[in-house]
Amino acid sequence: MIVPANTIPEERSRFIHTYLTITKGTNRLMLMAGDQKIEHLNEDFYGSGISPDDADPEHLFRIASQGTIGCFATQHGLIAQYGSSYPTIPYVVKMNSRTNIVDIKQAEPQSRALVTFQDVLDLRKNGNLHIVGIGYTVYFGSEYETEMLQEAGSLIAQAHKYGMIAVIWGYPRGKAITNEKDAHLIAGAAGVTACLGADFVKVMLPDTGVANLPEAVLAAGRTGVIISGGEEGSAKDFLQQTYDTIHIGNARGSATGRNVHQRPLAEAVAMTKALSAIVYKNATVEEAYQLFNQYE
């Protein structure tokens, strides 16, 4: 592993410990994503096919505390409200978010920081919480791309300075984008993220499948490519997809939200264990699926 050159000396040991903890010494990451309450409003948390458990925001924290994860990403406000009840969860503060009310056909996507980096430092210190990093979404191709890139770059530099990791949600999106799942475009976004200095970049799986994912992995260099989970599906199919992105696509992990939290608590916890077995222990799909089925 490489400690960022701008990490101040007294925080270098924190960065090393954090990185090794969330990757479990494998250089891979299983990130549990819980930022959708802003991004998708209540669509992901209430309705047909979604466990009633998911209607309560605390469901996310119960899963993260009982499951096996690398880190849990959600907004500053939720961490401030619930973090004191779950102080040992490794948190990634999702710095920016936008709702999906305004469609990109109406206006170019823009997402700016909800809080400052000082707010993150204060939450870590005053709440005595295990805050391991920050996350930020960049909509590559939006007419507001420059503003988001500038803000992301500054936040990444500050995170590294104080011993935290940084994850970019990297999505080509806007009127200039004709296919946001184009493999070559995703690779370009991964390469830009490397230039920002992030430790990991969360991207969507190309529409042509995992075979075309290695281009993005190469473009990202030392920035680890992790794959967005997408909509909730069958457990075994999702575990297979996760396995393939790592062993065929050369990805370095997963960033999973709906495929975890839309399930009842015991089932959701089991899914985190199954995914982590694939990401961190090179478990086969069958071995991971057996772990998942143990929730019963």
C-alpha positions as CSV (number, residue, x, y, z in Angstrom):
1,M,0.0,0.0,0.0
2,I,1.1,3.6,-0.6
3,V,0.5,6.3,2.0
4,P,-0.4,9.6,0.2
5,A,2.5,11.9,0.1
6,N,0.5,14.8,1.6
7,T,-0.5,12.8,4.7
8,I,1.0,14.7,7.7
9,P,3.5,12.7,9.7
10,E,1.4,12.4,12.8
11,E,-1.5,10.9,10.7
12,R,0.5,8.4,8.6
13,S,0.0,5.6,11.1
14,R,-3.8,6.3,11.2
15,F,-3.9,6.1,7.4
16,I,-2.0,2.8,7.3
17,H,-4.2,1.3,10.1
18,T,-7.4,2.5,8.5
19,Y,-6.5,1.2,5.0
20,L,-5.4,-2.2,6.3
21,T,-8.6,-2.5,8.5
22,I,-11.1,-1.7,5.8
23,T,-9.4,-3.8,3.2
24,K,-8.5,-6.5,5.7
25,G,-5.0,-6.6,4.3
26,T,-6.2,-7.6,0.8
27,N,-6.2,-4.3,-1.0
28,R,-9.9,-4.9,-1.8
29,L,-12.9,-3.2,-0.3
30,M,-16.5,-4.3,0.5
31,L,-18.3,-1.0,0.9
32,M,-21.8,-1.0,2.3
33,A,-23.6,2.0,0.6
34,G,-26.3,3.7,2.6
35,D,-26.5,7.1,0.9
36,Q,-29.7,6.3,-1.1
37,K,-32.1,8.1,1.2
38,I,-31.2,11.3,-0.5
39,E,-30.2,9.9,-3.9
40,H,-33.4,7.8,-4.4
41,L,-35.7,9.3,-1.8
42,N,-37.9,6.6,-0.3
43,E,-38.1,4.4,-3.4
44,D,-35.4,2.1,-2.1
45,F,-36.8,1.8,1.4
46,Y,-40.5,1.3,1.2
47,G,-42.8,-0.7,-1.2
48,S,-43.3,-4.0,-2.9
49,G,-40.5,-6.4,-2.5
50,I,-38.7,-4.4,0.1
51,S,-38.5,-5.6,3.7
52,P,-40.5,-3.5,6.2
53,D,-37.3,-3.3,8.2
54,D,-35.9,-1.0,5.6
55,A,-38.4,1.8,6.3
56,D,-36.5,2.7,9.4
57,P,-33.1,4.5,8.8
58,E,-31.6,2.6,11.8
59,H,-31.9,-0.6,9.7
60,L,-28.8,0.5,7.9
61,F,-26.8,0.9,11.1
62,R,-28.0,-2.4,12.5
63,I,-26.8,-4.2,9.4
64,A,-23.4,-2.4,9.4
65,S,-22.9,-3.1,13.1
66,Q,-23.8,-6.8,12.9
67,G,-22.6,-7.7,9.5
68,T,-19.1,-8.1,8.0
69,I,-18.1,-5.0,6.0
70,G,-15.1,-2.9,5.2
71,C,-16.9,0.3,5.7
72,F,-20.3,1.9,5.7
73,A,-21.0,5.1,3.6
74,T,-23.8,7.5,4.5
75,Q,-24.3,11.2,5.0
76,H,-23.0,13.2,7.9
77,G,-26.4,13.9,9.3
78,L,-27.4,10.2,9.7
79,I,-24.0,9.5,11.3
80,A,-24.5,12.4,13.7
81,Q,-27.9,11.1,14.6
82,Y,-27.2,7.4,15.0
83,G,-23.4,7.1,15.3
84,S,-23.3,7.4,19.1
85,S,-25.4,4.2,19.3
86,Y,-23.1,2.4,16.8
87,P,-19.6,3.9,17.5
88,T,-17.5,1.0,16.2
89,I,-18.8,1.0,12.7
90,P,-16.1,2.2,10.2
91,Y,-17.9,5.2,8.6
92,V,-17.3,6.9,5.3
93,V,-19.0,10.3,5.3
94,K,-20.7,10.8,1.9
95,M,-20.0,14.5,1.4
96,N,-22.4,15.3,-1.4
97,S,-25.8,14.0,-2.6
98,R,-28.8,15.1,-4.7
99,T,-32.3,13.8,-5.0
100,N,-33.6,12.3,-8.2
101,I,-36.7,14.6,-8.4
102,V,-35.2,16.7,-11.1
103,D,-34.4,14.4,-14.1
104,I,-31.2,15.0,-16.0
105,K,-33.4,15.7,-19.1
106,Q,-34.6,18.8,-17.2
107,A,-31.3,20.0,-15.8
108,E,-27.7,19.0,-15.8
109,P,-26.8,16.9,-12.7
110,Q,-24.9,18.8,-10.0
111,S,-24.1,17.7,-6.5
112,R,-22.2,19.8,-4.0
113,A,-20.9,19.1,-0.5
114,L,-23.5,19.1,2.2
115,V,-20.9,19.8,5.0
116,T,-17.3,21.0,5.2
117,F,-14.3,18.8,5.9
118,Q,-14.0,20.5,9.2
119,D,-17.4,19.2,10.1
120,V,-16.1,15.7,9.4
121,L,-13.1,16.2,11.7
122,D,-15.4,17.6,14.4
123,L,-17.7,14.6,14.1
124,R,-14.7,12.2,14.4
125,K,-13.3,14.0,17.4
126,N,-16.4,15.1,19.3
127,G,-18.4,12.0,18.6
128,N,-15.5,9.7,19.3
129,L,-16.6,7.8,16.1
130,H,-14.7,5.5,13.8
131,I,-14.7,7.7,10.8
132,V,-12.3,6.2,8.2
133,G,-12.9,8.3,5.2
134,I,-15.0,10.5,2.9
135,G,-17.0,9.8,-0.3
136,Y,-18.0,12.1,-3.1
137,T,-20.0,11.8,-6.3
138,V,-18.7,13.3,-9.6
139,Y,-21.0,13.4,-12.6
140,F,-18.6,13.2,-15.4
141,G,-19.9,15.0,-18.5
142,S,-22.2,17.3,-16.7
143,E,-21.8,21.0,-17.4
144,Y,-21.1,21.4,-13.7
145,E,-18.3,18.8,-13.9
146,T,-15.5,21.4,-13.2
147,E,-17.1,22.5,-10.0
148,M,-17.5,18.9,-8.7
149,L,-14.0,18.0,-9.8
150,Q,-12.5,21.0,-7.9
151,E,-14.5,20.2,-4.7
152,A,-13.7,16.5,-4.9
153,G,-10.0,17.1,-5.4
154,S,-9.9,19.5,-2.4
155,L,-11.8,17.0,-0.2
156,I,-9.6,14.1,-1.2
157,A,-6.4,16.2,-0.4
158,Q,-7.9,17.1,3.1
159,A,-8.9,13.5,3.8
160,H,-5.4,12.2,3.1
161,K,-3.8,15.0,5.0
162,Y,-5.7,13.8,8.1
163,G,-5.2,10.0,7.7
164,M,-8.5,9.2,6.0
165,I,-9.3,7.3,2.8
166,A,-11.3,8.8,-0.1
167,V,-13.9,7.1,-2.4
168,I,-15.3,8.6,-5.5
169,W,-18.7,7.6,-6.9
170,G,-17.8,8.1,-10.6
171,Y,-20.8,8.3,-12.9
172,P,-20.8,9.7,-16.5
173,R,-24.1,11.5,-16.6
174,G,-25.7,14.5,-18.3
175,K,-27.0,15.6,-21.7
176,A,-23.6,15.1,-23.3
177,I,-23.6,11.4,-22.3
178,T,-25.4,9.0,-24.7
179,N,-24.5,5.8,-22.8
180,E,-23.4,6.1,-19.2
181,K,-22.5,2.4,-19.1
182,D,-20.1,2.5,-22.1
183,A,-16.9,0.6,-21.0
184,H,-14.6,3.1,-22.6
185,L,-16.3,6.1,-21.0
186,I,-16.3,4.3,-17.6
187,A,-12.5,3.7,-18.0
188,G,-12.1,7.4,-18.7
189,A,-13.9,8.3,-15.5
190,A,-11.8,5.9,-13.6
191,G,-8.7,7.5,-15.0
192,V,-9.9,11.0,-14.0
193,T,-10.5,9.7,-10.5
194,A,-6.9,8.5,-10.4
195,C,-5.8,12.0,-11.2
196,L,-7.9,13.3,-8.2
197,G,-5.9,10.9,-6.0
198,A,-8.8,8.8,-4.6
199,D,-8.2,5.5,-3.1
200,F,-11.2,3.8,-4.6
201,V,-13.7,4.6,-7.4
202,K,-17.2,3.2,-7.5
203,V,-18.4,2.7,-11.0
204,M,-21.3,0.9,-12.8
205,L,-20.7,-2.3,-14.5
206,P,-20.3,-1.7,-18.3
207,D,-23.3,-2.7,-20.4
208,T,-21.0,-5.1,-22.3
209,G,-20.3,-7.0,-19.1
210,V,-17.3,-7.8,-16.9
211,A,-15.0,-8.8,-19.8
212,N,-14.6,-5.1,-20.7
213,L,-14.0,-3.9,-17.1
214,P,-10.2,-4.4,-17.1
215,E,-9.8,-1.2,-19.2
216,A,-11.2,0.8,-16.3
217,V,-9.0,-1.1,-13.8
218,L,-5.9,-0.3,-15.9
219,A,-6.9,3.4,-16.3
220,A,-7.4,3.8,-12.6
221,G,-3.9,2.7,-11.7
222,R,-3.4,2.6,-8.0
223,T,-7.0,3.7,-7.5
224,G,-9.1,0.6,-6.8
225,V,-12.2,0.0,-8.9
226,I,-15.2,-1.2,-7.0
227,I,-18.5,-2.0,-8.7
228,S,-21.9,-0.5,-7.9
229,G,-24.4,-3.2,-6.8
230,G,-27.4,-1.8,-8.6
231,E,-31.0,-2.9,-8.1
232,E,-31.8,-5.8,-5.7
233,G,-31.9,-9.2,-7.4
234,S,-31.6,-12.8,-6.5
235,A,-28.8,-13.5,-3.9
236,K,-27.0,-16.1,-6.0
237,D,-27.0,-14.1,-9.2
238,F,-25.6,-11.1,-7.3
239,L,-22.9,-13.1,-5.7
240,Q,-21.9,-14.5,-9.1
241,Q,-21.7,-11.0,-10.5
242,T,-19.6,-9.9,-7.6
243,Y,-17.3,-12.9,-8.1
244,D,-17.0,-12.3,-11.8
245,T,-16.2,-8.5,-11.5
246,I,-13.2,-9.5,-9.3
247,H,-11.9,-12.6,-11.0
248,I,-12.7,-11.7,-14.6
249,G,-13.0,-7.9,-14.5
250,N,-10.0,-7.5,-12.1
251,A,-12.1,-5.1,-9.8
252,R,-11.0,-4.7,-6.2
253,G,-14.3,-5.1,-4.5
254,S,-18.0,-4.1,-4.4
255,A,-20.1,-1.1,-3.2
256,T,-23.5,-2.6,-2.4
257,G,-26.6,-0.9,-1.1
258,R,-30.0,-2.2,-2.2
259,N,-28.8,-5.8,-2.5
260,V,-28.1,-5.6,1.2
261,H,-30.4,-3.3,3.0
262,Q,-33.7,-4.1,1.2
263,R,-33.7,-7.5,2.9
264,P,-34.8,-8.3,6.5
265,L,-32.1,-7.8,9.1
266,A,-30.9,-11.4,9.4
267,E,-30.8,-11.9,5.7
268,A,-29.1,-8.5,5.1
269,V,-26.4,-9.4,7.6
270,A,-25.9,-12.7,5.9
271,M,-25.5,-11.0,2.6
272,T,-22.7,-8.8,4.0
273,K,-20.9,-12.0,5.2
274,A,-21.3,-13.7,1.8
275,L,-20.1,-10.7,-0.1
276,S,-17.1,-10.2,2.2
277,A,-16.2,-13.8,1.9
278,I,-15.9,-13.3,-1.9
279,V,-14.1,-9.9,-1.6
280,Y,-11.7,-10.7,1.2
281,K,-11.4,-14.5,1.3
282,N,-11.6,-15.5,-2.4
283,A,-14.6,-17.7,-1.5
284,T,-16.4,-19.4,-4.4
285,V,-19.9,-18.4,-5.3
286,E,-21.2,-21.7,-3.8
287,E,-19.2,-21.1,-0.5
288,A,-20.6,-17.6,-0.3
289,Y,-24.1,-18.7,-1.1
290,Q,-23.9,-21.3,1.7
291,L,-22.9,-18.5,4.1
292,F,-25.9,-16.4,2.9
293,N,-28.3,-19.3,3.5
294,Q,-27.2,-19.6,7.1
295,Y,-29.4,-16.7,8.1
296,E,-32.4,-19.1,8.3
